[in-house]
Amino acid sequence: MRLVGSAEMREIDRAAIQDLGIPGLALMERAGRGVADAAAALAGARGKVVVVCGGGNNGGDGYVAARLLRAAAREVRVIALVPPERLSGDARAARDEAERAGVPIEAGVAGPLPAADGDVVIDAIFGTGLARPPEGSFAAAIAAVEAARGAGARVVAVDVPSGLSADTGRPLGPCVRADRTVTFAFLKRGLAVHPGLGLAGEVTVVDIGIPAEAARRVPVACELLTEAEARALLPARPPDAHKGDAGRLLVVAGSPGKTGAAHLALTGALRGGAGLVTLAARPEVLPFALAGRPEAMSVALPGEGPLGLGDLAPLLAAAREADAIAVGPGIPRGAETGELLRAVLSRAGKPAIVDADGLNALAEDPARIADVGVPLLLTPHPGEMARLCGTSIGEVQADRIGTAAARARAWNATVVLKGARTVVAAPDAPPAIIPTGNAGLATGGTGDVLAGLCGALLAGGLAPADAGRVGAWVHGRAGDLAAARFGERGLVAGDLGEAIGAVWAEWRR
């Protein structure tokens, strides 16, 4: 499903109005009707409606909604934050029509907004084009909307809650919290990721009549991965498939104190459908990591302590028969580990997923990731991503989509930036937002399961971008199934193996 940002939406609107001749007022009329319908559905039988209108087309949508609500015999008034002479053509025309229809229009926030149960406030202050913190009367209006909501009114946001970045989902300053957001033509990126997802309330996408041709003229820059799209990336196995067809995966994982990481990665790989899974680890790791996993094979890495260049020969030998490599969960890391991983991956020549301490090892020289020369899938959480980027977690989280997409291009690798609404970005495809998953996955070991799952998909023949998308979607769905059974607080990483199997059963895969 396509997601759009502010620049894309502006260009799609321009193509529809200027290139294809669709009247802007016609689009505004349909948008306003969608907002009016949403407000009427939320309002009580005698609830009053106040529409707070800014100066752009978002305000014009509010004026249309006010006129339609008055025509439906609703008690409605408008708070105008911008005088009529400063309105754009379509917005001015919408205001003039509202005045002619008898809608009361007041200048500025002169007093408290309605705050009784059953009342509704329509936030038509800012739209998708906002790029700086709201100030002055606009910030005061947002505060008034918030106060009304706190006192019992319901809030309907027009396109996006005012104060929210339509691109990043982050508040730019004071920001409206909506009970419902009516957005137009396409879902906005900022409404599909946190915290925008929570600030928007229930989101409805309204078709306002933008022709498909207008959208086709603007390249897709981001997507929300639906179940149908994820499922279509993974074909069913042919009935005569054998374990070699299902893929051979080498897992490099585990160290003393972190044997569970290897065990969970094996669980993800086996439940992910790999035909043969082999664990390479120090001898003392193997008995614990393999406990309860008789399906997995193993290779002991001689020696002790951190992985280093002395492990190159045995790892290359183990990788010779593999179709893909998964490396990183719980590995013992030392001064030579980063150099070892680059050598193993480049010389083995197999698609690989790198996770956890494998990523931390590569973070010592991230500029060389692009030189590895094999299809790579990297699965950092925000802390690992910050180390790889040489920045802070806050900066990563401030624009998760943009950060993942930029690093995917720079490293020539698929990046799965984990977290609430995981982002999967590839060098040559639009980033995808994963809508599955819940806060119960915020527990140790769930990322190890994801690494094994994605490794199995790589070994089975999926390209890194597809393996990342399918793996992240299925992992999140498995978390949802496990949370339904154990609760978010009760969910542990070990629950995901069986739940992954349940997802495959749902998909008949």
Disulfide bonds with the S-S distance in Angstrom:
none
